[in-house]
Amino acid sequence: MANRRPTVVSCPTCGKAVEWTPDNPWRPFCCERCRLIDLGEWFEERHRIPAEPDEPGTTDWEPGDRD
């Protein structure tokens, strides 16, 4: 089996080159610090996934429904 070079990606937080390998527990981040910074940005709602607003009066549940 031929040795392949690992895929290299940019850390989403700081831009540092990161090898995408099982040896990197923080991938795609370069370190735990960058991972926690990104998590904090999601927590503070600085990142969002775009979605269409629900139509007024529509819900996924009815009053009295349980899990």
C-alpha distances in whole Angstrom, upper triangle without the diagonal:
4,7,9,13,14,17,21,24,27,29,32,34,34,32,30,26,24,20,19,17,18,20,22,25,27,25,26,29,28,30,33,36,34,33,37,39,37,38,42,42,41,44,46,45,44,41,42,41,43,45,48,51,52,55,58,59,56,54,52,54,58,60,60,56,54,50
4,6,10,12,15,18,22,25,27,30,33,32,29,27,23,22,18,18,16,18,19,21,24,26,24,25,27,26,29,32,34,33,32,36,37,36,37,40,40,40,43,45,44,43,40,41,40,42,44,47,50,52,55,58,59,56,54,52,54,58,60,61,57,55,51
4,7,9,12,15,19,22,24,27,29,29,26,24,20,18,15,15,13,15,16,18,21,23,21,22,24,23,25,28,31,29,29,33,34,33,34,38,38,37,40,42,42,40,38,39,38,40,43,46,49,50,54,57,58,55,53,51,53,57,59,59,56,54,50
4,6,9,12,15,19,21,24,26,26,23,21,17,16,12,12,11,14,15,17,20,21,18,19,21,21,23,26,29,27,27,30,31,30,32,35,35,34,37,39,39,37,34,36,35,37,39,42,45,47,50,53,55,52,50,48,51,54,57,57,54,52,48
4,7,9,12,16,18,21,23,23,20,18,14,12,9,10,10,13,14,15,18,19,16,17,19,18,21,24,26,24,24,28,29,27,29,32,32,32,35,37,36,35,32,34,33,35,38,41,44,46,49,52,54,51,49,47,50,54,56,56,53,51,48
4,6,10,13,15,18,20,20,17,15,12,10,6,6,7,10,11,11,15,15,12,13,15,15,17,20,23,21,21,24,25,24,26,29,29,29,31,33,33,31,29,30,29,32,35,38,41,43,46,49,51,48,46,44,47,50,52,53,50,48,44
4,7,10,13,15,18,18,15,14,10,8,6,5,8,11,12,12,15,15,11,11,13,14,17,20,22,19,19,23,23,21,24,27,26,26,29,31,30,28,26,27,26,29,31,35,38,40,43,46,48,45,43,41,44,48,50,51,48,46,42
4,7,10,12,15,14,11,10,6,5,4,6,9,13,13,12,14,13,10,9,11,11,15,18,19,17,17,21,21,19,22,25,24,24,27,29,28,26,24,26,25,28,31,34,37,39,43,45,47,45,43,42,44,48,50,51,48,46,43
4,7,9,12,12,9,8,6,5,6,7,11,14,14,12,14,12,9,7,9,10,13,16,17,14,14,18,18,16,19,21,20,21,24,25,25,22,20,22,22,24,27,31,34,36,39,42,44,42,40,39,41,45,47,48,45,44,41
4,6,8,8,5,5,5,6,9,10,13,16,16,13,15,12,10,8,8,8,12,15,15,12,13,16,15,14,17,19,18,19,22,23,22,20,18,20,21,23,27,30,33,35,39,41,43,41,40,39,41,45,47,48,45,44,41
4,5,6,5,5,6,6,10,10,13,16,15,12,13,10,8,6,5,6,9,11,11,8,9,12,12,10,13,16,15,16,19,20,20,18,16,19,19,22,26,29,31,34,38,40,42,40,38,37,40,43,45,46,43,42,39
4,6,6,8,10,10,13,13,16,18,18,15,15,11,10,7,6,9,11,12,12,8,9,12,10,8,11,13,12,13,16,17,16,14,12,15,16,19,22,26,28,31,34,36,38,36,35,34,37,40,42,43,41,39,36
4,6,8,11,11,15,15,18,20,19,16,16,12,11,10,7,9,10,11,9,6,8,10,7,7,10,11,10,12,15,15,16,13,12,16,17,20,24,27,29,32,35,37,39,38,36,35,38,41,42,44,41,40,37
4,6,9,11,14,16,19,20,20,16,17,13,13,11,8,8,10,12,10,7,10,12,10,10,14,14,13,16,18,18,19,16,16,19,21,24,27,31,32,35,39,41,43,41,40,39,42,45,46,47,45,44,41
4,6,9,12,14,17,20,19,16,17,14,12,10,9,9,12,14,13,10,12,15,13,12,16,17,16,18,21,21,21,18,17,20,21,24,27,31,33,36,39,41,44,42,41,40,42,46,47,49,46,45,42
4,6,10,12,15,18,17,14,15,13,12,10,9,7,10,13,13,10,13,16,14,14,18,19,18,20,23,24,24,21,20,23,24,27,30,34,36,39,42,45,47,45,43,42,45,48,50,51,48,47,44
4,7,10,12,16,15,12,15,13,11,10,9,8,11,15,15,13,14,18,17,17,20,22,21,22,25,26,26,24,22,25,25,28,31,35,37,40,43,46,48,45,44,43,45,49,51,52,49,47,44
4,6,9,12,11,8,11,10,7,7,7,6,9,13,14,12,13,16,16,16,18,21,21,21,24,26,26,24,22,24,25,27,31,34,37,39,43,45,47,44,43,41,44,47,49,50,47,45,42
4,6,9,9,7,11,10,8,8,9,8,12,15,17,15,15,19,19,18,21,23,23,24,26,28,28,26,24,26,26,29,32,36,38,40,44,46,48,45,44,42,44,48,50,50,47,45,42
4,7,8,7,10,9,6,7,9,10,12,15,17,15,15,18,19,18,19,23,23,22,25,27,27,26,23,25,24,27,30,33,36,38,41,44,45,43,41,39,41,45,47,47,44,42,39
4,5,6,8,10,8,9,12,11,13,15,18,17,16,20,21,20,21,24,25,25,27,29,29,28,26,27,27,30,32,36,38,40,44,46,47,44,42,40,42,46,48,48,45,43,39
4,5,7,9,8,11,13,13,14,15,18,18,16,19,22,20,21,24,25,25,27,29,29,29,27,28,27,31,33,36,39,40,44,46,47,44,42,39,41,45,46,46,43,41,37
4,6,9,9,12,12,12,12,14,17,17,16,19,21,21,21,24,26,25,27,30,30,30,28,29,29,33,35,39,41,42,46,48,49,46,44,42,44,47,49,48,46,43,39
4,5,6,8,9,8,8,10,14,13,12,15,17,17,18,21,22,22,24,26,27,26,24,26,26,30,32,36,38,40,43,46,47,44,42,40,42,45,46,47,44,41,38
4,6,9,9,9,8,9,12,12,10,13,16,15,15,19,20,20,21,24,25,24,23,25,25,28,31,34,36,38,41,43,44,42,39,37,39,42,43,43,41,38,35
4,6,5,6,6,6,9,9,7,10,12,12,12,15,17,17,18,21,22,21,19,21,22,26,28,32,34,35,39,41,42,40,37,36,37,41,42,42,40,37,34
3,5,6,8,9,12,10,9,12,14,12,13,17,17,17,19,22,22,21,19,21,21,24,27,30,32,34,38,40,42,39,37,35,37,41,42,43,40,38,35
4,7,9,11,12,10,8,12,13,11,13,16,16,16,18,21,20,19,17,19,19,22,25,28,31,33,36,39,40,38,36,34,37,40,42,43,40,38,35
4,6,7,9,6,6,10,10,9,11,14,14,15,17,19,19,18,16,19,20,23,26,30,32,34,37,40,41,39,37,36,38,41,43,43,41,39,36
4,7,8,7,8,11,12,12,14,16,17,18,20,22,22,21,19,22,23,26,30,33,35,38,41,43,45,43,41,39,41,45,46,47,44,42,39
4,5,6,6,9,10,11,13,15,16,17,19,20,22,20,20,23,24,27,30,34,36,38,42,43,45,43,41,39,41,44,45,46,43,41,38
4,6,5,6,9,10,10,12,14,15,16,18,20,19,19,22,23,27,29,33,34,36,40,42,43,41,38,37,38,42,42,43,41,38,35
4,5,5,6,9,10,11,13,15,15,16,19,17,18,21,23,26,29,33,34,36,40,41,43,41,39,38,39,42,43,44,42,39,37
4,5,5,6,9,10,11,13,14,15,17,15,15,18,20,23,26,30,31,34,38,39,41,39,37,36,38,41,42,43,41,39,36
4,6,5,6,9,10,11,12,14,15,15,14,17,18,22,25,28,30,32,35,37,38,36,34,33,35,38,39,40,38,35,33
4,5,5,6,9,10,10,12,14,14,14,17,19,22,25,28,29,31,35,36,38,36,34,33,34,37,38,38,37,34,32
4,5,5,6,9,10,11,12,11,12,15,18,21,24,27,28,31,34,36,37,36,34,33,35,38,39,40,38,36,34
4,5,5,6,9,10,11,9,9,12,14,18,21,24,25,28,31,33,35,33,31,30,32,36,36,38,36,34,31
4,5,5,6,9,10,10,10,12,14,18,20,24,24,26,30,31,33,31,29,28,30,33,34,34,33,31,28
4,5,5,6,8,9,10,13,15,19,21,24,25,27,30,31,33,32,30,29,30,33,34,35,33,32,30
4,5,5,6,5,6,10,13,16,19,22,22,25,28,30,31,30,29,28,30,33,34,35,34,32,30
4,5,5,6,5,7,10,13,16,19,20,22,26,27,28,27,25,25,27,30,30,32,30,29,27
4,5,8,8,10,13,16,18,21,21,23,26,27,28,27,25,24,26,29,29,30,29,27,26
4,6,8,10,13,16,18,21,20,23,26,27,28,27,26,26,27,30,30,32,31,30,28
4,5,6,10,12,14,17,17,19,23,24,26,25,23,24,25,28,29,31,29,29,27
4,7,10,12,15,18,19,22,25,26,28,27,26,26,29,32,32,34,33,32,30
4,7,10,13,16,17,20,23,25,27,26,25,25,27,30,32,33,32,31,29
4,6,9,12,13,16,20,22,24,22,21,21,24,27,29,31,29,28,27
4,6,10,12,15,18,20,23,21,20,19,22,26,28,30,28,27,25
4,7,9,13,16,18,21,19,19,19,22,26,28,30,28,28,27
4,6,9,12,15,17,15,15,16,19,22,25,27,25,26,24
4,6,9,12,15,13,14,15,18,21,24,27,25,26,25
4,6,9,12,11,12,13,16,19,21,24,23,24,24
4,6,8,7,8,10,13,15,18,21,20,21,21
4,6,6,9,11,14,16,18,21,20,23,23
4,6,9,12,14,15,16,20,20,22,23
4,7,10,11,11,13,17,17,20,21
4,7,9,10,12,16,15,18,18
4,5,7,10,13,12,14,15
4,7,10,12,10,12,12
4,7,9,7,9,10
4,6,6,9,11
4,6,9,12
4,6,10
4,7
4
